[in-house]
Amino acid sequence: MAGDTSGDKIRVREFKEQLVKAARMYAMCQKAGVTEPLDVTALAVAAFEDMPLKQALVLVRSNEQNIKDLAWAFENSGSAREFEQRVKEIKNLPRERQRR
């Protein structure tokens, strides 16, 4: 159908889910002291999302700041509600002041 955006909404939701999963992996890698946490994150995304490695690397590297911001939210939250609050805080910060 012309104008049907349900497919777009599904793709956006899937993309957001992938970013959250990547951020969780990135936070775990940082906590474990992994030398290259973004590379390990890309490997995990490729494996768990059944995605070619090159595509996963592009996803992770092109969304590096978003993943780091979400990882910060994970690390500083003790519950799903706190995580949602941290994400709102990130959204409200000016881009130059966002946490790394």
DSSP file (Angstrom, degrees, kcal/mol; ACC not computed):
  #  RESIDUE AA STRUCTURE BP1 BP2  ACC     N-H-->O    O-->H-N    N-H-->O    O-->H-N    TCO  KAPPA ALPHA  PHI   PSI    X-CA   Y-CA   Z-CA
    1    1 A M    >         0   0    0      0, 0.0     3,-1.4     0, 0.0     2,-0.2   0.000 360.0 360.0 360.0 141.8    0.0    0.0    0.0
    2    2 A A  T 3   +     0   0    0      1,-0.2     3,-0.1     3,-0.0     0, 0.0  -0.514 360.0  15.2 -70.0 136.4    1.1    3.5   -0.7
    3    3 A G  T 3  S+     0   0    0      1,-0.3     2,-0.6    -2,-0.2    -1,-0.2   0.461  85.3 144.8  81.5  -0.4    2.0    5.4    2.4
    4    4 A D    <   +     0   0    0     -3,-1.4    -1,-0.3     1,-0.1     3,-0.2  -0.621  20.4 175.0 -75.9 119.4    2.1    2.3    4.6
    5    5 A T     >  +     0   0    0     -2,-0.6     4,-2.5     1,-0.1     5,-0.2   0.283  49.1 103.4-107.9   9.1    4.9    2.9    7.1
    6    6 A S  H  > S+     0   0    0      1,-0.2     4,-2.0     2,-0.2    -1,-0.1   0.875  82.9  51.7 -62.2 -35.7    4.4   -0.3    9.2
    7    7 A G  H  > S+     0   0    0      2,-0.2     4,-2.2     1,-0.2    -1,-0.2   0.891 109.9  49.5 -64.8 -39.2    7.5   -1.8    7.6
    8    8 A D  H  > S+     0   0    0      2,-0.2     4,-2.5     1,-0.2    -2,-0.2   0.900 109.5  51.5 -65.0 -41.2    9.5    1.3    8.4
    9    9 A K  H  X S+     0   0    0     -4,-2.5     4,-2.4     1,-0.2    -2,-0.2   0.884 109.7  49.9 -63.7 -38.9    8.3    1.2   12.0
   10   10 A I  H  X S+     0   0    0     -4,-2.0     4,-2.6    -5,-0.2    -1,-0.2   0.927 111.0  48.9 -65.5 -44.4    9.3   -2.4   12.3
   11   11 A R  H  X S+     0   0    0     -4,-2.2     4,-2.5     2,-0.2    -2,-0.2   0.897 111.8  49.1 -63.1 -40.5   12.8   -1.7   10.9
   12   12 A V  H  X S+     0   0    0     -4,-2.5     4,-2.6     2,-0.2    -1,-0.2   0.927 111.6  49.1 -64.3 -44.4   13.2    1.2   13.3
   13   13 A R  H  X S+     0   0    0     -4,-2.4     4,-2.3     1,-0.2    -2,-0.2   0.920 112.2  48.2 -61.2 -43.8   12.2   -0.9   16.2
   14   14 A E  H  X S+     0   0    0     -4,-2.6     4,-2.4     2,-0.2    -1,-0.2   0.902 111.0  51.3 -62.6 -41.2   14.6   -3.7   15.2
   15   15 A F  H  X S+     0   0    0     -4,-2.5     4,-2.3     2,-0.2    -2,-0.2   0.924 110.3  48.4 -62.3 -45.0   17.4   -1.1   14.8
   16   16 A K  H  X S+     0   0    0     -4,-2.6     4,-2.3     1,-0.2    -1,-0.2   0.899 110.7  51.4 -62.3 -40.7   16.8    0.3   18.2
   17   17 A E  H  X S+     0   0    0     -4,-2.3     4,-2.5     1,-0.2    -1,-0.2   0.901 108.9  51.1 -63.0 -40.4   16.8   -3.2   19.7
   18   18 A Q  H  X S+     0   0    0     -4,-2.4     4,-2.6     1,-0.2    -2,-0.2   0.905 109.7  50.0 -63.3 -41.3   20.1   -3.9   18.0
   19   19 A L  H  X S+     0   0    0     -4,-2.3     4,-2.6     2,-0.2    -2,-0.2   0.907 110.6  49.1 -64.1 -41.0   21.6   -0.8   19.4
   20   20 A V  H  X S+     0   0    0     -4,-2.3     4,-2.3     2,-0.2    -2,-0.2   0.922 112.8  47.4 -65.0 -43.3   20.4   -1.7   22.9
   21   21 A K  H  X S+     0   0    0     -4,-2.5     4,-2.2     2,-0.2    -2,-0.2   0.914 112.7  49.6 -63.0 -42.2   21.8   -5.2   22.6
   22   22 A A  H  X S+     0   0    0     -4,-2.6     4,-2.8     1,-0.2    -2,-0.2   0.905 110.3  50.5 -63.3 -41.4   25.1   -3.7   21.3
   23   23 A A  H  X S+     0   0    0     -4,-2.6     4,-2.7     2,-0.2    -1,-0.2   0.890 108.6  51.8 -64.5 -39.2   25.3   -1.3   24.2
   24   24 A R  H  X S+     0   0    0     -4,-2.3     4,-2.1     2,-0.2    -1,-0.2   0.927 112.5  45.8 -62.6 -44.0   24.7   -4.0   26.7
   25   25 A M  H  X S+     0   0    0     -4,-2.2     4,-2.6     2,-0.2    -2,-0.2   0.914 111.9  51.6 -65.1 -42.4   27.6   -6.0   25.1
   26   26 A Y  H  X S+     0   0    0     -4,-2.8     4,-2.5     1,-0.2    -2,-0.2   0.921 109.6  49.5 -60.5 -44.5   29.8   -2.9   25.1
   27   27 A A  H  X S+     0   0    0     -4,-2.7     4,-2.3     1,-0.2    -1,-0.2   0.901 111.2  49.6 -62.0 -41.2   29.1   -2.3   28.8
   28   28 A M  H  X S+     0   0    0     -4,-2.1     4,-1.9     2,-0.2    -1,-0.2   0.903 110.7  50.1 -63.9 -41.2   29.9   -5.9   29.6
   29   29 A C  H  X>S+     0   0    0     -4,-2.6     5,-2.5     2,-0.2     4,-0.6   0.909 110.6  49.2 -64.2 -42.2   33.2   -5.7   27.6
   30   30 A Q  H ><5S+     0   0    0     -4,-2.5     3,-1.0     1,-0.2    -2,-0.2   0.926 110.5  50.5 -62.3 -43.9   34.2   -2.5   29.4
   31   31 A K  H 3<5S+     0   0    0     -4,-2.3    -1,-0.2     1,-0.3    -2,-0.2   0.861 111.5  48.7 -62.2 -35.7   33.5   -4.0   32.8
   32   32 A A  H 3<5S-     0   0    0     -4,-1.9    -1,-0.3    -5,-0.2    -2,-0.2   0.533 114.3-117.9 -82.8  -6.3   35.6   -7.0   31.9
   33   33 A G  T <<5 +     0   0    0     -3,-1.0    -3,-0.2    -4,-0.6    -2,-0.1   0.783  44.9 179.5  76.4  27.0   38.4   -4.8   30.6
   34   34 A V      < -     0   0    0     -5,-2.5    -1,-0.2    -6,-0.1    -2,-0.0  -0.397  28.3-136.0 -63.0 136.1   38.3   -6.1   27.0
   35   35 A T  S    S+     0   0    0      1,-0.3    -1,-0.1    -2,-0.1    -2,-0.0   0.900  96.4  25.0 -64.1 -44.4   41.0   -4.3   25.0
   36   36 A E     >  +     0   0    0      1,-0.1     4,-1.9     2,-0.1     3,-0.4  -0.685  69.4 169.5-121.8  76.0   38.8   -3.6   21.9
   37   37 A P  H  > S+     0   0    0      0, 0.0     4,-2.3     0, 0.0    -1,-0.1   0.819  75.8  55.5 -62.7 -31.7   35.2   -3.5   23.2
   38   38 A L  H  > S+     0   0    0      2,-0.2     4,-2.3     1,-0.2     5,-0.1   0.894 108.0  48.7 -68.6 -37.1   33.7   -2.2   20.0
   39   39 A D  H  > S+     0   0    0     -3,-0.4     4,-2.1     2,-0.2    -1,-0.2   0.915 112.9  46.9 -66.9 -42.5   35.2   -5.0   17.9
   40   40 A V  H  X S+     0   0    0     -4,-1.9     4,-2.4     2,-0.2    -2,-0.2   0.894 110.8  53.6 -65.5 -39.0   33.9   -7.6   20.4
   41   41 A T  H  X S+     0   0    0     -4,-2.3     4,-2.6    -5,-0.2    -2,-0.2   0.921 107.9  49.8 -60.2 -44.7   30.5   -5.9   20.3
   42   42 A A  H  X S+     0   0    0     -4,-2.3     4,-2.5     1,-0.2    -2,-0.2   0.900 109.7  51.3 -62.5 -40.7   30.4   -6.1   16.5
   43   43 A L  H  X S+     0   0    0     -4,-2.1     4,-2.3     2,-0.2    -1,-0.2   0.915 111.3  48.0 -61.2 -42.8   31.3   -9.8   16.7
   44   44 A A  H  X S+     0   0    0     -4,-2.4     4,-3.1     2,-0.2     5,-0.3   0.913 110.7  50.5 -65.7 -42.3   28.4  -10.4   19.1
   45   45 A V  H  X S+     0   0    0     -4,-2.6     4,-2.3     1,-0.2     6,-0.3   0.929 111.1  49.5 -60.1 -44.8   26.0   -8.4   17.0
   46   46 A A  H  <>S+     0   0    0     -4,-2.5     5,-2.0    -5,-0.2     4,-0.4   0.917 115.9  43.0 -60.1 -43.6   26.9  -10.4   14.0
   47   47 A A  H  <5S+     0   0    0     -4,-2.3     3,-0.5     3,-0.2    -2,-0.2   0.937 121.0  36.7 -70.1 -47.5   26.5  -13.7   15.9
   48   48 A F  H  <5S+     0   0    0     -4,-3.1    -2,-0.2     1,-0.2    -1,-0.2   0.718 121.0  44.3 -84.9 -20.6   23.3  -13.0   17.7
   49   49 A E  T  <5S-     0   0    0     -4,-2.3    -1,-0.2    -5,-0.3    -2,-0.2   0.356 105.5-123.7-100.5   4.5   21.6  -11.0   15.0
   50   50 A D  T   5 +     0   0    0     -3,-0.5    -3,-0.2    -4,-0.4    -4,-0.1   0.952  62.6 147.3  50.4  55.1   22.6  -13.5   12.3
   51   51 A M      < -     0   0    0     -5,-2.0    -1,-0.2    -6,-0.3    -2,-0.1  -0.910  57.3 -98.0-122.0 143.0   24.2  -10.6   10.4
   52   52 A P     >  -     0   0    0      0, 0.0     4,-2.3     0, 0.0     3,-0.3  -0.343  35.6-121.2 -58.5 143.6   27.3  -10.6    8.2
   53   53 A L  H  > S+     0   0    0      1,-0.2     4,-2.8     2,-0.2     5,-0.2   0.884 111.6  54.5 -56.7 -42.3   30.3   -9.4   10.2
   54   54 A K  H  > S+     0   0    0      1,-0.2     4,-2.1     2,-0.2    -1,-0.2   0.912 109.4  47.7 -60.2 -42.4   31.0   -6.5    7.8
   55   55 A Q  H  > S+     0   0    0     -3,-0.3     4,-2.5     2,-0.2    -1,-0.2   0.896 111.9  50.1 -65.0 -40.8   27.4   -5.2    8.3
   56   56 A A  H  X S+     0   0    0     -4,-2.3     4,-2.7     2,-0.2     5,-0.2   0.896 109.1  51.6 -65.1 -40.5   27.7   -5.6   12.1
   57   57 A L  H  X S+     0   0    0     -4,-2.8     4,-2.9     2,-0.2     5,-0.3   0.912 111.0  47.9 -62.2 -42.2   31.0   -3.6   12.1
   58   58 A V  H  X S+     0   0    0     -4,-2.1     4,-2.5    -5,-0.2    -2,-0.2   0.923 111.8  50.5 -64.0 -44.0   29.4   -0.8   10.1
   59   59 A L  H  X S+     0   0    0     -4,-2.5     4,-0.7     2,-0.2    -2,-0.2   0.940 116.0  41.0 -58.3 -48.9   26.4   -0.8   12.4
   60   60 A V  H >< S+     0   0    0     -4,-2.7     3,-0.6     1,-0.2     7,-0.2   0.937 118.2  44.5 -68.8 -47.8   28.6   -0.6   15.5
   61   61 A R  H >< S+     0   0    0     -4,-2.9     3,-1.0     1,-0.2     4,-0.2   0.864 113.2  50.0 -68.5 -35.4   31.2    1.9   14.2
   62   62 A S  H 3< S+     0   0    0     -4,-2.5    -1,-0.2    -5,-0.3    -2,-0.2   0.630 119.4  38.5 -79.4 -10.9   28.6    4.2   12.6
   63   63 A N  T <X S+     0   0    0     -4,-0.7     4,-2.6    -3,-0.6    -1,-0.2  -0.018  77.6 128.0-122.1  27.7   26.6    4.3   15.9
   64   64 A E  H <> S+     0   0    0     -3,-1.0     4,-2.5     1,-0.2     5,-0.2   0.891  73.8  46.2 -55.4 -47.5   29.6    4.3   18.3
   65   65 A Q  H  > S+     0   0    0      1,-0.2     4,-2.7     2,-0.2    -1,-0.2   0.908 112.4  50.6 -66.6 -40.6   28.5    7.4   20.3
   66   66 A N  H  > S+     0   0    0      2,-0.2     4,-2.6     1,-0.2    -1,-0.2   0.920 111.8  48.2 -61.3 -42.6   24.9    6.1   20.6
   67   67 A I  H  X S+     0   0    0     -4,-2.6     4,-2.5    -7,-0.2    -2,-0.2   0.917 112.5  48.2 -64.4 -43.4   26.2    2.7   21.8
   68   68 A K  H  X S+     0   0    0     -4,-2.5     4,-2.2    -5,-0.2    -2,-0.2   0.899 112.0  49.8 -64.4 -40.2   28.6    4.4   24.3
   69   69 A D  H  X S+     0   0    0     -4,-2.7     4,-1.9     2,-0.2    -2,-0.2   0.929 112.9  45.8 -64.1 -44.8   25.7    6.6   25.6
   70   70 A L  H  X S+     0   0    0     -4,-2.6     4,-2.3     2,-0.2    -2,-0.2   0.876 110.4  54.1 -66.3 -36.5   23.4    3.6   26.0
   71   71 A A  H  X S+     0   0    0     -4,-2.5     4,-2.8     2,-0.2    -1,-0.2   0.905 106.4  52.4 -62.7 -40.7   26.2    1.7   27.7
   72   72 A W  H  X S+     0   0    0     -4,-2.2     4,-1.6     1,-0.2    -2,-0.2   0.922 108.2  51.3 -58.2 -43.8   26.6    4.6   30.2
   73   73 A A  H  < S+     0   0    0     -4,-1.9    -2,-0.2     1,-0.2    -1,-0.2   0.899 110.8  48.3 -61.8 -41.2   22.9    4.3   30.9
   74   74 A F  H >< S+     0   0    0     -4,-2.3     3,-1.5     1,-0.2    -2,-0.2   0.941 111.2  49.9 -61.9 -47.2   23.2    0.6   31.5
   75   75 A E  H 3< S+     0   0    0     -4,-2.8    -1,-0.2     1,-0.3    -2,-0.2   0.776 114.1  45.4 -64.8 -26.6   26.1    1.1   33.9
   76   76 A N  T 3< S+     0   0    0     -4,-1.6     2,-0.4    -5,-0.2    -1,-0.3   0.033 100.5  83.2-108.0  25.7   24.4    3.8   35.9
   77   77 A S    <   -     0   0    0     -3,-1.5     3,-0.1     1,-0.1     4,-0.0  -0.982  46.7-173.2-131.5 141.7   21.0    2.0   36.2
   78   78 A G  S    S+     0   0    0     -2,-0.4     2,-0.3     1,-0.1    -1,-0.1   0.432  76.9  21.1-108.4  -2.7   19.8   -0.5   38.7
   79   79 A S  S  > S-     0   0    0      1,-0.1     4,-2.3    -5,-0.0     5,-0.1  -0.959  83.8-100.2-154.7 169.2   16.4   -1.2   37.0
   80   80 A A  H  > S+     0   0    0     -2,-0.3     4,-2.4     1,-0.2     5,-0.2   0.884 122.3  53.8 -62.3 -38.0   14.6   -0.9   33.8
   81   81 A R  H  > S+     0   0    0      2,-0.2     4,-2.0     1,-0.2    -1,-0.2   0.916 109.1  47.4 -63.6 -43.2   12.9    2.3   35.1
   82   82 A E  H  > S+     0   0    0      2,-0.2     4,-2.6     1,-0.2    -1,-0.2   0.895 109.8  54.0 -64.7 -39.5   16.3    3.9   35.9
   83   83 A F  H  X S+     0   0    0     -4,-2.3     4,-2.4     1,-0.2    -2,-0.2   0.937 108.0  49.5 -59.8 -46.4   17.6    2.9   32.5
   84   84 A E  H  X S+     0   0    0     -4,-2.4     4,-1.9     1,-0.2    -1,-0.2   0.890 111.0  50.5 -59.5 -39.5   14.7    4.6   30.8
   85   85 A Q  H  X S+     0   0    0     -4,-2.0     4,-2.1     2,-0.2    -1,-0.2   0.912 109.5  50.2 -65.4 -42.5   15.4    7.7   33.0
   86   86 A R  H  X S+     0   0    0     -4,-2.6     4,-2.4     1,-0.2    -2,-0.2   0.896 108.6  52.5 -63.0 -39.8   19.0    7.7   32.0
   87   87 A V  H  X S+     0   0    0     -4,-2.4     4,-2.3     1,-0.2    -1,-0.2   0.905 108.8  50.5 -62.8 -40.3   18.1    7.5   28.3
   88   88 A K  H  X S+     0   0    0     -4,-1.9     4,-1.5     2,-0.2    -1,-0.2   0.894 108.7  52.4 -63.3 -39.1   15.8   10.5   28.7
   89   89 A E  H  X S+     0   0    0     -4,-2.1     4,-0.7     2,-0.2    -2,-0.2   0.918 109.1  49.5 -61.4 -43.6   18.7   12.3   30.4
   90   90 A I  H >< S+     0   0    0     -4,-2.4     3,-1.1     1,-0.2    -2,-0.2   0.922 108.5  53.0 -61.6 -44.4   21.0   11.5   27.4
   91   91 A K  H 3< S+     0   0    0     -4,-2.3    -1,-0.2     1,-0.2    -2,-0.2   0.815 108.8  50.7 -61.2 -30.4   18.3   12.7   25.0
   92   92 A N  H 3< S+     0   0    0     -4,-1.5    -1,-0.2    -3,-0.2    -2,-0.2   0.560  90.2  95.6 -88.0  -8.4   18.0   16.1   26.8
   93   93 A L  S << S-     0   0    0     -3,-1.1     5,-0.1    -4,-0.7     2,-0.1  -0.585  85.4-107.6 -80.7 142.7   21.8   16.8   26.8
   94   94 A P    >>  -     0   0    0      0, 0.0     3,-1.9     0, 0.0     4,-0.6  -0.444  35.7-112.2 -62.6 146.1   23.3   19.0   24.2
   95   95 A R  G >4 S+     0   0    0      1,-0.3     3,-1.1     2,-0.2    -2,-0.1   0.842 115.5  54.4 -52.9 -41.1   25.3   16.9   21.8
   96   96 A E  G 34 S+     0   0    0      1,-0.2    -1,-0.3     0, 0.0    -3,-0.0   0.690 110.6  47.2 -71.1 -15.9   28.7   18.4   22.8
   97   97 A R  G <4 S+     0   0    0     -3,-1.9    -1,-0.2     2,-0.1    -2,-0.2   0.431  81.8 124.1-103.0  -0.3   28.0   17.6   26.5
   98   98 A Q    <<  -     0   0    0     -3,-1.1    -8,-0.1    -4,-0.6     2,-0.0  -0.285  68.6-102.5 -64.1 147.2   26.9   14.0   26.1
   99   99 A R              0   0    0      1,-0.1    -1,-0.1   -30,-0.1   -27,-0.1  -0.323 360.0 360.0 -70.9 149.8   28.8   11.5   28.1
  100  100 A R              0   0    0    -31,-0.0    -1,-0.1   -28,-0.0    -2,-0.1   0.356 360.0 360.0-107.7 360.0   31.4    9.3   26.5
